[in-house]
Amino acid sequence: MAQIEGSSVLVTGGASGLGEATARRFHAGGAHVTIADVQEEKGQALVAELGSRATFVKTDVTDEEAVGAAVEAAAAAGPLRVTVSCAGTGWPQQIFHHKKGPHPLEIFQKVIEINLFGTFNAQRLSAAAMAENEPNADGERGVLVNTASVAAFDGQIGQVAYSASKGAIVGTTLPVARDLARYGIRNVTIAPGLFDTPLLAALPEDAKASLGAQVPFPPRLGDPAEFADLAAHIATNPLLNGETIRLDGAIRMSPK
């Protein structure tokens, strides 16, 4: 299994939401955490709070050189054993609406670029760094953890771009795991449901409670720390590989 303590962990989108919780969780487990995010102020504030064993690298995940620099920084801090890709965005719009017209192609491309290309960028460059690690007793060199969404399976009205990007991440999970098996690198995807993240922060409390009540059990929004706990478990459980895990309280999203 990938050892957390003493290892280096890269978290894209690590300055807020699921990524921030993940950075905190691995840091608490004794890892050196490299936080890669476009939100420089939040990222630097988190590093200042965590203190030692934390680094911030301003990173646009769609930029090859920027992600390469983040991977290099993580690998320089210790053996890069875990990369968790949390950077992402969305755009609520239907493919066609009689008032808005067709979905803008450039916006669809941007969502795909950030969510899918950004994840792939982190995967491929991290895998190259991990392949240089000394294998542990199980022959493992590292693990990639990706963030999809239940929208990959239960895409709602207006989620065409977001669902496409997250469905593609699910679709790459097994082939990436198969590609990297010979190097002892695992690849696992988490598909979270409704979580209390900055995406929902603007909603009033009664609206968030209403959303949470849609979850069969527990009837509430997910806590980002629960996502982080699963990411940490994936890192330490060597048999988890090539799979997408729904983390959603058994919710199945309605059309709208």
Buried (B, 14 or more C-beta within 10 A) or exposed (E): BBBBEEBBBBBBBBBBBBBBBBBBBBBEBEBBBBBBBBBEEBBBEBBEEBEEBBBBBBBBBBBEEBBBBBBBBBBEBBBBBBBBBBBBBBBEBEEEEEEEEEBEEEEBEBBBBBBBBBBBBBBBBBBBBBBEBEEBEEEBBBBBBBBBBBBBBBBBEBBBBBBBBBBBBBBBBBEBBEBBEEBBBBBBBBBBBBBBBEBBEEEEEEEBEEBBEBBEEEEBBBBBEBBBBBBBEBBBBBEBBBBBBBBBBEBEBEEE
